[in-house]
Amino acid sequence: MGAPAGPRVPWRRPWRRFRVLFGRRHWTLRLVFWGGAVLVGLSAALLTELGNLANASFAELYRHWPWAPFLVTPAGLMLSLWLTRRVFPGSQGSGIPQVIAALSRRTKGPPSHLLSVRIAVGKILLTTLGLFAGASIGREGPTVHVGASFTAAAGHLAGIKRPQLERALILAGGAAGIAAAFNTPVAGIMFAIEELARGFDEHASGTIIITILIAGLTAIAIEGNYTYFGVTHAALPVSGWLLVPLTGLVGGLAGGTFSRLLLDASARLGPHLARIPYRLAAGAGLLLAGIGILSHGATFGTGYPQARALVLGTAHLPLAFPIAKWCANLVSYLSGIPGGLFAPALATGAGLGADLGRLFPHTPLQAAVILGMVSYLSGVVQTPITAFVIVMEMTANNTMLFPLMAAAFIASLASRLMCREPVYQGLAARLLARAHAVALEGKDYAGPG
């Protein structure tokens, strides 16, 4: 037998931890991770600037040539779809379902048809192109997709092999994307918990917070510290509390109907999109042009100018605006081009709240607008906590906290009467099922749709 082991030296273990903490490998991983978070912030700021430029350019075109959308919008949607299918497969749609699908996989590493740098670049370019064409899409969902793609790529570059850490990086990138897009850090955390992960992941919490912090500070350094919709101090008087269940019910039913139609139509249009994709895109473009002309241009683009004007009390939109925006958003998504649902949903909800607020003349209209935004957004995505937190941060209005909470909760319940399956979860499930079916046939999967 060998000599007995000597006494344990108590200082060795702390010294080993010190070496690991300050070792080259440890700091290499951190620098790569921080670099990925900076890229998320830069991409969010870039997409914001490009989106604003695209919105303004199309609005200027419409002002000078009111009939131009009948040519520009179908052509732009067809070009966007062609680039999506031929150059950037996997970049279509919102991008949030792709992130959820990547998180739900049990295999090691994110699949390249869901998250990649190529897809991230395509998402930025094609979302901008869709806005240049006048499509009713948002940039926030794409920013989530871009953020998750960059942090996943950073993890791959750093040689991270642990599935749990890979998942944490994807979750953090998606959360940082929504936080940097809206300048709403708390909502980014809630979005990661409530929508992406569908539960609290204590192992990812630190990664999420650090990523949101770095990405948010990067975006603020470029764009400045701002409140997304501007500051409003609107409050709901006691006499106006009847508006809370009304907006919650109407917004929830409208949002749930939107989600149900989107999920059903996506499944029905799938085979046709494979056979005659460009005809469908052209038809969608003509329909969007017609809706835009009838609404005097109010439904083109993200809807951010209209929603902001309603929140600040400076808008004069027709009663039919929320219905027209609802239709335009649905048609834009079903065309198959990249683009998100968040910003158009907020604009639709703002218009809905303004219409309902006219029934309560003694209640501040801005309060009704904010309630409508929360209710419709909660109805579409069925994440009530994220809905009221994000709108509260966007308007810097804490006085509406309890009405917003109540409206979001009622809307989420009402939405489930129309659509039991949350829209992003439903789209992610269909995406994975389609990828599995293609894999069984022995073919290469080139992305959803």
ZILIN-V881897 format. One record per backbone hydrogen bond with DSSP energy under -1.0 kcal/mol. NH is the residue of the N-H (numbers start at 1). CO is the residue of the C=O. E is the energy in kcal/mol with one decimal. If there is no record, write none. Layout:
BEGIN
NH CO E
NH CO E
END
This chain:
BEGIN
12 9 -1.5
15 11 -1.5
16 12 -2.4
17 13 -2.3
18 14 -2.3
19 15 -2.3
20 16 -2.4
21 17 -2.8
22 18 -2.2
27 23 -1.9
28 24 -2.2
29 25 -2.1
30 26 -1.8
31 27 -2.6
32 28 -2.3
33 29 -2.4
34 30 -3.1
35 31 -2.3
36 32 -2.0
37 33 -1.9
38 34 -2.4
39 35 -2.1
40 36 -1.8
41 37 -1.9
42 38 -2.6
43 39 -2.8
44 40 -2.2
45 41 -2.2
46 42 -2.6
47 43 -2.7
48 44 -1.9
49 45 -2.4
50 46 -2.8
51 47 -2.4
52 48 -2.5
53 49 -2.2
54 50 -2.6
55 51 -2.7
56 52 -2.5
57 53 -2.4
58 54 -2.4
59 55 -2.3
60 56 -2.2
61 57 -2.2
62 58 -2.7
63 59 -1.9
64 60 -1.8
65 61 -2.9
68 65 -2.1
70 67 -1.2
71 68 -2.1
72 68 -2.9
73 69 -1.6
75 71 -1.6
76 72 -2.9
77 73 -2.4
78 74 -2.3
79 75 -2.3
80 76 -2.5
81 77 -2.4
82 78 -2.3
83 79 -2.5
84 80 -2.2
85 81 -2.4
86 82 -2.6
87 83 -2.1
88 83 -2.6
91 88 -1.6
99 95 -1.7
100 96 -2.4
101 97 -2.5
102 98 -2.3
103 99 -2.1
104 100 -1.7
114 111 -1.8
115 111 -2.1
120 116 -2.1
121 117 -2.6
122 118 -2.4
123 119 -2.6
124 120 -1.9
125 121 -2.3
126 122 -2.9
127 123 -1.9
128 124 -1.6
129 125 -2.1
130 126 -2.4
131 127 -1.8
132 128 -2.2
133 129 -1.4
134 131 -1.1
135 130 -2.4
137 135 -1.5
138 340 -1.4
143 139 -1.4
144 140 -1.7
145 141 -1.9
146 142 -2.8
147 143 -2.7
148 144 -2.4
149 145 -2.1
150 146 -2.4
151 147 -2.2
152 148 -2.1
153 149 -2.1
154 150 -2.2
155 151 -2.1
156 152 -2.1
157 153 -2.5
158 154 -2.0
159 156 -1.0
160 155 -2.5
166 162 -2.4
167 163 -2.5
168 164 -1.8
169 165 -2.1
170 166 -2.0
171 167 -2.6
172 168 -2.5
173 169 -2.4
174 170 -2.3
175 171 -2.3
176 172 -2.6
177 173 -1.7
178 174 -1.7
179 175 -2.1
180 176 -2.8
181 177 -2.0
182 178 -1.6
183 179 -1.4
184 179 -1.7
188 184 -1.8
189 185 -1.7
190 186 -2.3
191 187 -2.6
192 188 -1.9
193 189 -2.0
194 190 -3.2
195 191 -2.1
196 191 -1.9
197 192 -2.9
199 193 -2.7
204 201 -1.2
208 204 -2.6
209 205 -2.4
210 206 -2.3
211 207 -2.3
212 208 -2.7
213 209 -2.4
214 210 -2.6
215 211 -2.9
216 212 -2.8
217 213 -2.4
218 214 -2.1
219 215 -2.3
220 216 -2.5
221 217 -2.2
222 218 -1.1
223 219 -3.1
224 220 -2.8
229 394 -2.1
232 395 -1.8
240 237 -1.5
241 238 -1.4
243 240 -1.9
244 241 -1.2
246 242 -1.3
247 243 -2.8
248 244 -2.4
249 245 -2.4
250 246 -2.7
251 247 -2.7
252 248 -2.0
253 249 -2.3
254 250 -2.5
255 251 -2.6
256 252 -2.7
257 253 -2.3
258 254 -2.1
259 255 -2.3
260 256 -2.5
261 257 -2.6
262 258 -2.5
263 259 -2.6
264 260 -2.5
265 261 -3.0
266 262 -2.2
267 263 -1.7
268 264 -2.2
269 265 -3.0
270 266 -1.0
273 269 -3.2
274 270 -1.4
275 271 -1.3
276 272 -3.4
280 276 -1.8
281 277 -2.1
282 278 -2.3
283 279 -2.7
284 280 -2.6
285 281 -2.3
286 282 -2.2
287 283 -2.2
288 284 -2.6
289 285 -2.3
290 286 -2.3
291 287 -2.5
292 288 -2.6
293 289 -2.5
294 290 -2.3
295 291 -1.7
296 293 -1.5
297 292 -3.7
298 295 -1.1
307 303 -2.5
308 304 -2.8
309 305 -2.1
310 306 -2.0
311 307 -2.4
312 308 -2.3
314 309 -2.9
321 318 -1.7
324 320 -2.5
325 321 -2.9
326 322 -2.1
327 323 -2.2
328 324 -2.5
329 325 -2.4
330 326 -1.8
331 327 -2.6
332 328 -2.4
333 329 -2.1
334 330 -2.1
336 333 -1.4
339 93 -2.3
340 138 -2.7
345 341 -2.1
346 342 -2.3
347 343 -2.2
348 344 -2.6
349 345 -2.7
350 346 -2.3
351 347 -2.3
352 348 -2.4
353 349 -2.7
354 350 -2.2
355 351 -2.1
356 352 -2.3
357 353 -2.5
359 356 -1.7
360 357 -1.6
363 360 -2.1
368 364 -1.4
369 365 -2.2
370 366 -2.3
371 367 -2.1
372 368 -2.2
373 369 -2.1
374 370 -2.2
375 371 -2.5
376 372 -2.5
377 373 -2.3
378 374 -2.5
379 375 -2.0
380 376 -2.1
381 377 -2.4
382 378 -1.9
387 383 -2.2
388 384 -2.2
389 385 -2.2
390 386 -2.6
391 387 -1.8
392 388 -1.8
393 389 -2.3
394 390 -2.1
395 391 -1.4
397 392 -1.4
401 398 -1.5
404 400 -2.6
405 401 -2.5
406 402 -2.3
407 403 -2.6
408 404 -2.5
409 405 -2.1
410 406 -2.4
411 407 -2.6
412 408 -2.2
413 409 -1.8
414 410 -2.6
415 411 -2.6
416 412 -1.3
417 414 -1.1
418 415 -1.2
419 415 -2.6
426 422 -2.9
427 423 -2.5
428 424 -2.2
429 425 -2.4
430 426 -2.0
431 427 -2.0
432 428 -2.4
433 429 -2.2
434 430 -2.3
435 431 -2.1
436 432 -2.4
437 433 -2.2
438 434 -2.3
439 435 -2.2
440 436 -2.0
441 437 -1.1
442 439 -1.2
443 438 -1.8
END
